[in-house]
Every structure is written in structure tokens, then in C-alpha cells.
Amino acid sequence: MRRTTIVAAIAVILSALLVIHARGTDAAPVARVAAADQLGKVDFPTSCSPQAQPIIEKGVALLHSFQYQQAEATFTEGAKQDPQCAIAHWGEAMSLYHQLWDFPDSDTLAKGRSEVAQAQKLAPNTGREHGYIDAAAAFYQDAKLSHAARVRAYAAAMEQLHGDFPGDVEASAFYALSLVNLADYGEENVNLKKAIAILDPLFQQYPDNPGIAHYLIHATDTPELAPQGLAAARRYAQIAPDSSHALHMPSHIFTRLGLWQESIDSNIAASAAAAKATAAHQADAGYQLHAMDYLNYAYLQSGQEAKAREVLADLKNVTGASADEIGQHESWFSSRDALELHRWKEAAALEPPKIQPRSLDATYFVRVVGAARSGDAKAARADLKKLNAAMSAQSHQMKHMGYSPSSGPSVEQQEAEAWLKFAEGKKDDALKLMRDAADREDASGLDSLSMPAREMLGDMLLELKRPAEALEAYRISLKESPNRFDGLWGAAQSAQAAGDASAAKGFYARLVEISGAAADRPELREARGYLAEK
């Protein structure tokens, strides 16, 4: 099961004494004291009053950790402290632009444009501050532009600012973030690697800057690049422990690398901090829900079924979550639980939650797979039609929002159709479809909370009693998605069936090793039994 493009596009899934380093002729060599919150150290001199300056720096730190609601309120307070502080209005505008999460609607664009206009009217007396405001103006310009065009305009303006003030640490970090965002609109690897090239040396030089560590994690959040983000992942929560997002974000890298206990610890802390912030009206429920999403997945991969299902049950207790948000996450978690645990009857009988039909793709996808793997081809075909309808509705919604969805069936739809054909006895067609889905996914990139298509290919080959081929599929899948419970289990079963006792022992041993202390998945009994005999 994977997240579809529309969910990734619109969800909000989903921090001391600061010594100012010279960053060009506009930088004032003045030491500033930030607020007591543990949000990390930022270096952001401005022409605002001494009373407003620490407030502005706190806002920048919050902005770096995507605590947008708190950031906006902080910049608003800065503007009240100094009505002539132009950069405070820049901060208010940038708090409305949730890069990597969602895109401002027309009303939000208008509000951001108004804040930029106020900043321009106040006309700060440094060229550097003008550069920040000009970059915001490039994004919020009053013109009919596509989402991609606004993102590119902002990235180009930030590149100019970075070039004009190469010693400005915050400008470098914000420019790198714009490149990470730009990666979603083409040349993904090029833009991510450009961002990493900026952030890597800065992380060594400024290990307490929240933006540098945060954006380095985002830039490396792919199977290929994840090892480069591990140091930042293990540092970020220490930099900004008062940010729930900073507590959660390291788990993106932990998930990519199969470090399940680190991911669990990260998201337990993030969920608790997010709940506290939401109760204090400093954040919305999305922060806690996002942490719970990763927590549910990590429990499943570490063999802890009961713990994973507890996360699902706890959704109803999330402070501030709407019925639709809870329903959406119940759909994701219950679908994932059934799929990952291979409970095919449970999967086929999943009750669709009462949410928007376009958001039911996870439920219907897993119902198709569950019915097909239970041998009920008729039910699988009926649910495939419902999955296709949900995906079509998503595509329509994306176009309405200004996005350009890809044409043709998604990888998810191909997987579902492959399992349907398998249930219908069309084994060659099923394998071809699943291989195509795996190849597509390898080329386009795998969502980190998904069951890989190549792992499903291994499952299918194992069902067809072709264990050597299945083992190869599992091996490839485990390279991009290391330490996945089902990947290790399938590889061990395939190696055992193929007569490769050494490989089987290695995979079973690894499965036992990555499982948590509370692991209760029944497969572990067989794994331990096999190891005891060897």
C-alpha cells in the first residue's frame, strides 16, 4: 500500500546566545539573545529594533522546523514590538507557504501577498533583507501562475539571494529547502544533490542550526541518499527538542534505513509533544497524526502487531483531529495492518470509513489484494472498480488544485490488477503486470511507508513455487527497503524452499534481530525454531 500523489500533495502530515557571523556588507556584527525555547540556534541579523530581534530569530527557528502556526504568531508579535520591522511581515508571509507539505489556496496566496506588500512598503534599509522580501514576492506575485511556476520563481529568487550573500547561513538553508521542493517538479536527483552539496558542509560548521539539519534529512529522504542523512537525523531532535516536528523528522531516515527502534522512540516522543502543543493551541492535529503514521509502520516492521494495532485504536484520542482526519488515518492504518500482517480475510472485509470517496484508495486497494489472495476473484474485481473510481476522483481533484497528475494507472492499480489476474489463474499476465509495477516503482521512487512492488513480486513468485526467483526479488527489495519484516520473512522462506540453508539462516537471524522486545508476530516462532535446529 502506498500514498497516492494527491495525499502527498495536500496532506499536512501532514526550534541562547547567538553570535552573528559576517555574511556580507549588510550583516551587523552584533550578538543577539534568542528566546529560551529550545529550538536551535539561528543567525538572522535584521534592521529591526533590539526588542523585536530575538522574536524574529525565534520565528525563523520555528519556520525552519515547519512549526508554521507558532511561527506566524511569533512574527506577528515581532511586528507589534516594532511596527517598522519589514522582515516580520516577510516571516508572516513565509509561514503561510508550507513547502513540502501543501500549497496555498487562493485566499492564502492573497493573505501572503498582502504581507509581502506591507514588507515592501516598510522598505528595510539593508539589501539582504530586501533580498528575502523579493524572494517572497516572487512566490506571491499577483499573476496567474501554476504551482510549479511559483515554486520555480521562488527558487530562482533564493538562488539570487544565496549568490549575493554567500555567507548568510539562513539564506543558504532556505535556498536548499527551495531546491528540495523544486525536486518534486522535475530533475529530482539533480536538485536533491544540489541541496545536499549546500547543506553538508554547513551541517559540519553549524551543528546546532535547525534548518540545516532538517533540510538535510528531507534532501536525503530517498533509498539511495538516506545514509547521507543519518548524522543529521541523529542530531536534529537534540537541536530543537521543543519542536514536535524535529522530534519526528529523524524517523524519515530511520525508516529508510530500517532502524525500527530509533523510529519508534522518535515518534513516541513526537506524538506526545505534538499532543501537548495542540492542546496549547500552538499546532494542529496533523503533527501528531503524522508521527502516529510512522509509529504504526515501525511497530509492524519490528514484529509488534499488538503495538501497531494500539496506534490504530488511539486515533480516536487525538486532540483536535476532525472526523475526516481520523477516518482517513483509520483507513490507512487498518489497511496497512491487514496487508503487512498478511491477514487476507481481514483485508478483504475491511469496512470503508465514512470519508471522501477519493480518499478510499487505501481501503479498496487492500480489499482487492485480500480478496484475490483469498481466492475470491469476483470480489477482487468489484473492489478494483472502486479503487479505480477513487483514483480517478483523486486525479480530478489534483487538476482542480492546479497539479498535473500522471496519466495511466498508478503502480498501486497495477499491483491490484496483477493480484486479480493471479486469482483468475492468469499467472503469466499477473507476473508481467507485477514486474512492470516493480520496474516503474524502482524508476520513480518508493514511498517509505509502502509495501514495495518488488516484494509483492517475490510473494507472487513464492506462491508459484519459484523460490530461487522469489529470493532474488526479495534481495533486490531489501536493498531499497532494508529490514522490512515481510521482506526478510519472504527471503528466508524462499531460501529455505530453494535449499539454501545458509541464506535462510541469515535472513531468519536478521528477522529475529530487528524484532522488538514486545514482538508477537507468529512468524517469529518459526524463525526461532529454524535457528534452534541449525
C-alpha positions in Angstrom: 0.0 0.0 0.0 1.4 3.4 -0.9 0.3 7.0 -0.5 -1.1 8.4 -3.7 0.1 11.7 -5.2 -2.9 13.7 -4.1 -2.4 12.7 -0.5 1.3 13.7 -0.7 0.3 16.9 -2.3 -2.4 18.2 0.1 -1.8 16.4 3.4 -0.3 18.0 6.4 1.4 15.2 7.5 0.9 16.3 7.1 13.3 25.0 17.3 20.9 31.0 23.9 23.2 33.3 22.9 23.6 33.7 19.2 26.9 35.0 17.8 26.4 36.7 14.4 28.9 35.7 11.8 29.8 38.1 9.0 27.6 37.4 5.9 28.3 40.3 3.6 28.3 44.0 3.9 24.8 44.2 5.3 25.4 41.9 8.3 25.7 43.7 11.6 28.3 42.2 14.0 26.0 42.2 17.0 25.3 39.3 19.4 21.6 38.6 19.9 19.9 36.5 22.6 17.1 34.3 21.4 14.0 33.2 23.4 14.5 30.5 26.0 12.7 27.9 23.8 15.0 25.0 22.7 14.5 25.5 19.0 18.1 25.6 17.9 20.5 28.4 17.0 19.8 30.7 14.1 21.9 33.6 12.8 19.5 36.2 11.3 20.5 39.8 11.8 18.0 42.5 10.8 17.4 46.2 11.0 14.5 45.7 13.4 14.6 47.0 17.0 16.6 45.3 19.7 13.2 44.3 21.3 12.0 42.7 18.1 15.2 41.0 17.1 15.1 37.9 19.4 11.4 37.4 18.5 12.3 37.4 14.8 15.1 34.9 15.4 12.6 32.7 17.3 10.3 32.9 14.3 13.0 31.9 11.9 13.9 28.9 14.1 10.2 27.9 14.1 10.0 28.3 10.4 13.0 26.1 9.9 11.2 23.3 11.9 7.9 23.7 10.0 6.0 24.9 13.1 4.1 27.2 10.9 1.3 28.2 13.3 3.7 29.1 16.0 6.0 30.9 13.5 3.2 33.1 12.2 2.2 34.1 15.7 5.8 34.8 16.6 6.4 37.1 13.6 3.1 38.8 14.3 4.4 39.6 17.8 7.6 40.9 16.2 5.6 43.3 14.1 3.8 44.5 17.2 7.1 45.1 19.0 8.5 47.1 16.1 5.9 48.4 13.6 8.7 49.3 11.2 10.1 45.8 11.1 9.6 44.8 7.5 11.1 41.4 7.8 8.4 40.4 10.3 5.9 40.7 7.5 8.2 38.5 5.3 8.1 35.9 8.1 4.3 36.1 8.3 4.1 35.5 4.5 6.5 32.6 4.6 4.6 31.0 7.5 1.7 30.6 5.0 3.8 28.8 2.4 4.1 25.2 3.7 6.9 23.9 1.4 6.9 20.1 1.0 3.5 19.8 2.7 0.8 21.5 0.8 0.2 24.5 -1.5 -1.6 27.8 -0.5 -5.1 28.2 -1.8 -6.2 31.5 -3.4 -7.2 33.1 -0.1 -3.9 32.1 1.5 -2.0 33.5 -1.5 -3.9 36.7 -1.2 -3.0 37.0 2.5 0.6 36.2 1.8 0.7 38.8 -0.9 -0.7 41.4 1.5 2.1 40.7 4.0 4.7 41.0 1.3 3.3 44.3 0.2 3.5 45.6 3.8 7.1 44.5 4.0 7.9 46.2 0.7 6.1 49.4 1.9 8.2 49.5 5.1 11.4 49.2 2.9 14.1 47.8 5.1 17.5 49.6 4.9 19.6 46.5 4.1 20.0 44.9 0.7 20.0 41.4 2.3 16.5 42.0 3.9 15.3 43.3 0.5 16.5 40.0 -1.0 14.4 37.9 1.4 11.3 40.1 0.7 11.9 40.0 -3.1 12.0 36.1 -2.9 8.7 36.0 -1.1 7.3 38.5 -3.6 8.4 36.2 -6.5 6.3 33.4 -5.0 3.3 35.5 -4.1 3.3 37.6 -7.3 -0.1 38.8 -8.5 -0.3 36.7 -11.6 -2.0 33.6 -12.9 0.8 31.1 -12.4 0.8 27.3 -12.0 2.0 25.8 -8.7 5.2 24.7 -10.5 5.9 28.2 -11.9 5.6 29.8 -8.4 7.9 27.2 -6.9 10.5 27.8 -9.7 10.2 31.6 -9.3 10.8 31.4 -5.6 13.8 29.0 -6.0 15.3 31.3 -8.6 15.0 34.3 -6.3 16.5 32.4 -3.4 19.4 31.3 -5.6 20.0 35.0 -6.3 19.9 35.8 -2.6 22.3 32.9 -1.9 24.7 34.2 -4.5 24.6 37.8 -3.3 25.2 36.8 0.3 27.1 33.5 0.3 28.0 33.9 3.9 24.3 34.1 5.0 23.7 30.7 6.7 20.0 31.0 6.9 19.7 32.1 3.2 21.8 29.1 2.3 19.5 26.8 4.3 16.3 28.3 2.8 17.7 28.1 -0.7 18.5 24.4 -0.1 14.9 23.9 1.0 13.6 25.5 -2.2 15.7 23.0 -4.1 14.2 20.1 -2.2 10.8 21.5 -3.0 11.7 22.0 -6.6 12.7 18.3 -6.9 9.0 17.5 -6.9 8.6 19.4 -10.1 11.4 17.8 -12.2 15.1 16.8 -12.1 14.6 15.2 -8.7 18.1 13.8 -8.2 19.8 16.9 -9.6 18.0 19.3 -7.2 18.3 17.0 -4.2 22.1 16.6 -4.7 22.5 20.4 -5.2 20.7 20.8 -1.9 22.9 18.2 -0.2 26.1 19.9 -1.6 25.0 23.2 0.2 23.8 21.6 3.4 26.5 19.0 4.1 29.4 21.4 4.8 27.1 23.8 6.7 26.0 20.9 9.0 29.6 20.3 9.9 30.1 24.0 10.6 26.8 24.8 12.3 25.7 21.6 14.0 23.0 23.5 16.1 21.2 25.1 13.2 17.7 23.6 13.0 17.1 24.4 9.3 20.4 22.8 8.1 19.8 19.5 9.9 16.1 19.5 9.0 16.5 20.2 5.3 19.4 17.7 5.0 17.0 15.0 6.3 14.4 16.0 3.6 17.1 16.1 0.9 18.3 12.6 1.7 14.8 11.0 2.2 15.3 8.5 -0.6 16.5 4.9 -0.6 19.7 6.0 -2.5 20.6 9.0 -0.4 19.3 8.1 3.1 22.7 7.1 4.5 23.9 10.6 3.9 21.2 11.9 6.2 21.8 9.7 9.2 24.1 12.1 11.2 21.6 14.9 10.7 18.7 12.6 11.8 20.5 11.6 15.0 21.3 15.3 15.7 18.1 17.2 14.8 15.9 16.2 17.8 18.8 17.3 20.1 18.9 20.7 18.3 15.2 21.5 18.7 13.6 19.4 21.4 10.8 21.9 21.8 9.6 21.2 18.2 7.4 18.1 17.8 8.3 18.0 14.1 12.0 18.0 15.0 11.4 15.0 17.2 9.6 13.2 14.4 11.6 14.1 11.4 14.6 11.9 12.1 12.3 8.9 11.7 12.2 9.5 7.9 15.8 8.4 7.7 15.4 5.7 10.3 12.6 4.3 8.3 14.6 4.4 5.1 17.4 2.5 6.8 15.3 0.0 8.7 16.3 1.3 12.2 12.9 0.5 13.8 13.6 1.1 17.4 15.1 4.5 16.7 12.0 5.3 14.6 9.7 4.1 17.4 11.5 6.2 20.1 11.4 9.2 17.8 7.7 9.0 17.1 6.6 8.2 20.6 8.3 11.4 21.7 7.0 13.4 18.7 3.4 12.2 19.3 3.4 13.3 22.9 5.0 16.7 22.1 2.5 17.3 19.3 -0.4 16.4 21.5 0.8 18.9 24.1 1.3 21.6 21.5 -2.2 21.0 20.1 -3.8 21.2 23.5 -2.0 24.6 24.0 -3.4 25.8 20.6 0.2 26.0 19.2 -0.2 23.4 16.5 -2.9 21.3 14.7 -3.5 17.6 14.9 -1.6 16.9 11.8 1.7 16.8 13.6 0.6 14.0 16.0 -1.2 12.1 13.2 1.9 12.1 11.1 4.1 10.8 13.9 1.5 8.1 14.6 1.6 7.1 10.9 5.3 6.3 11.1 4.9 4.7 14.6 2.3 2.3 13.3 4.6 1.3 10.4 7.7 0.9 12.6 5.8 -1.4 15.0 4.7 -3.6 12.2 8.3 -3.8 10.8 9.7 -4.7 14.2 7.2 -7.6 14.6 4.9 -5.9 17.2 1.4 -6.5 16.0 -0.4 -5.6 19.3 1.5 -2.3 19.5 0.7 -1.4 15.9 -3.0 -2.0 16.5 -2.8 0.1 19.6 -1.8 3.1 17.5 -4.8 2.5 15.3 -7.1 2.4 18.4 -5.5 5.6 19.8 -6.6 7.6 16.8 -9.9 8.5 18.4 -7.9 10.2 21.3 -6.0 12.6 19.1 -6.7 16.1 20.3 -8.1 18.5 17.7 -8.4 15.9 14.9 -11.5 16.2 12.7 -13.7 13.2 12.0 -12.4 13.2 8.4 -8.8 13.2 9.6 -9.4 10.4 12.0 -11.3 8.4 9.3 -8.5 8.9 6.8 -5.9 7.7 9.2 -8.1 4.8 10.3 -8.3 3.8 6.6 -4.5 3.9 6.2 -3.7 2.1 9.4 -6.3 -0.6 9.2 -5.4 -1.3 5.6 -1.7 -1.3 6.3 -2.1 -3.6 9.3 -4.1 -6.2 7.3 -1.7 -6.0 4.3 1.6 -6.2 6.3 0.3 -9.0 8.5 -0.9 -11.0 5.5 -4.4 -11.3 7.1 -6.2 -11.7 3.7 -9.7 -12.4 5.1 -9.4 -9.3 7.3 -8.1 -7.3 4.3 -11.0 -8.4 2.0 -13.6 -7.5 4.7 -12.2 -4.0 5.6 -15.1 -1.6 6.1 -14.7 1.6 4.1 -14.7 4.6 6.5 -17.1 7.5 6.0 -14.7 9.8 4.3 -14.4 11.4 0.8 -14.7 8.7 -1.8 -11.4 9.9 -3.4 -9.7 9.1 -0.1 -10.7 5.4 -0.1 -7.9 4.2 -2.3 -6.0 2.5 0.6 -9.1 0.6 1.7 -10.1 -0.6 -1.7 -6.5 -1.5 -2.7 -6.1 -3.7 0.3 -9.6 -5.2 -0.2 -8.6 -6.2 -3.8 -5.4 -7.8 -2.6 -7.1 -9.5 0.3 -9.9 -10.9 -1.8 -7.5 -12.0 -4.6 -5.2 -13.7 -2.2 -8.2 -15.4 -0.5 -9.2 -16.8 -3.9 -12.3 -14.6 -4.4 -11.7 -13.1 -7.8 -15.2 -11.8 -8.1 -15.0 -9.7 -5.0 -11.5 -8.5 -6.1 -12.8 -7.3 -9.4 -15.7 -5.4 -7.8 -13.3 -3.7 -5.4 -10.8 -2.9 -8.3 -13.6 -0.9 -9.9 -14.0 1.1 -6.7 -10.2 1.6 -6.4 -10.1 2.9 -10.0 -13.0 5.3 -9.2 -11.2 6.6 -6.2 -8.1 7.2 -8.2 -10.0 8.9 -10.9 -11.6 11.2 -8.4 -8.1 12.0 -7.0 -6.8 12.8 -10.4 -9.8 15.2 -11.0 -9.2 16.9 -7.6 -5.5 17.3 -8.5 -6.3 19.0 -11.7 -8.8 21.3 -9.9 -6.0 22.3 -7.5 -3.6 23.1 -10.3 -1.5 19.9 -10.2 -0.7 17.8 -13.3 -1.3 14.1 -12.3 0.4 11.4 -14.3 -1.7 9.6 -16.9 -2.5 6.0 -16.9 -2.8 3.6 -14.0 -0.8 4.1 -10.8 1.6 1.5 -9.5 -1.0 0.7 -6.9 -3.6 0.0 -9.5 -1.2 -2.2 -11.5 -0.4 -4.3 -8.3 -4.1 -4.7 -7.6 -4.8 -5.8 -11.2 -1.9 -8.2 -11.0 -3.3 -9.9 -7.9 -6.7 -10.1 -9.6 -5.3 -11.9 -12.6 -3.4 -14.2 -10.3 -6.7 -15.1 -8.6 -8.2 -15.7 -12.0 -5.5 -18.2 -12.9 -3.8 -15.9 -15.4 -0.4 -16.4 -13.8 1.8 -15.2 -16.7 -0.2 -12.0 -17.1 -0.1 -11.5 -13.3 3.7 -11.8 -13.2 4.2 -9.4 -16.2 2.0 -6.8 -14.6 3.7 -7.1 -11.2 7.2 -6.9 -12.8 6.1 -3.8 -14.7 4.8 -2.3 -11.5 8.1 -3.1 -9.7 10.2 -1.6 -12.5 8.1 1.5 -12.5 8.4 1.9 -8.8 12.2 1.4 -8.9 12.4 4.2 -11.5 10.0 6.7 -9.8 10.9 6.1 -6.2 9.3 4.2 -3.4 7.2 5.8 -0.6 8.9 4.9 2.6 5.7 3.6 4.3 4.7 1.3 1.5 5.0 -2.4 0.8 7.4 -2.5 -2.2 6.1 -3.8 -5.5 9.2 -5.9 -5.9 8.5 -7.5 -2.5 5.0 -8.3 -3.8 6.6 -9.8 -6.9 8.6 -12.1 -4.5 5.4 -13.1 -2.8 3.8 -14.0 -6.1 6.8 -16.0 -7.3 6.9 -17.8 -3.9 3.2 -18.7 -4.3 4.1 -20.1 -7.8 6.8 -22.3 -6.2 9.6 -20.5 -7.9 11.7 -19.8 -4.8 15.0 -19.0 -6.5 13.4 -16.2 -8.5 11.4 -15.1 -5.4 14.6 -14.9 -3.4 16.2 -12.6 -6.0 13.2 -10.3 -5.9 13.3 -10.1 -2.1 17.0 -9.4 -2.1 16.6 -6.5 -4.5 13.7 -5.2 -2.5 15.6 -5.3 0.8 18.4 -3.2 -0.7 16.0 -0.3 -1.1 13.8 -1.1 1.9 16.2 -2.7 4.4 14.9 -4.7 7.4 11.3 -4.9 6.3 9.7 -7.7 8.3 7.9 -9.3 5.4 10.9 -8.9 3.0 13.1 -10.7 5.5 10.4 -13.4 6.1 9.8 -13.9 2.4 13.6 -14.1 1.7 14.1 -16.6 4.5 11.1 -18.8 3.3 12.4 -18.6 -0.3 16.0 -19.5 0.6 14.7 -22.4 2.7 12.5 -23.7 -0.1 15.4 -23.3 -2.6 17.6 -25.4 -0.4 20.0 -22.6 0.6 20.2 -23.2 4.3 23.0 -20.6 4.9 20.9 -17.8 3.3 17.8 -18.9 5.1 19.6 -18.9 8.5 21.0 -15.4 7.8 17.5 -14.0 6.9 15.8 -15.7 9.9 18.6 -14.4 12.2 18.2 -10.9 10.9 14.4 -11.1 11.3 14.8 -12.1 15.0 17.4 -9.3 15.5 15.2 -6.5 14.2 12.2 -7.5 16.1 11.3 -5.6 19.2 11.2 -6.8 22.8 7.4 -7.0 22.6 7.4 -8.7 19.2 4.4 -11.1 18.9 4.1 -11.9 15.2 3.7 -15.7 14.8 6.3 -15.9 12.1 9.0 -15.4 14.7 8.2 -18.7 16.4 9.1 -20.5 13.2 12.2 -18.3 12.7 13.5 -19.1 16.1 12.6 -22.8 15.7 14.6 -22.9 12.4 17.6 -21.2 14.1 17.5 -23.6 17.0 17.7 -26.6 14.7 20.7 -25.2 12.9 
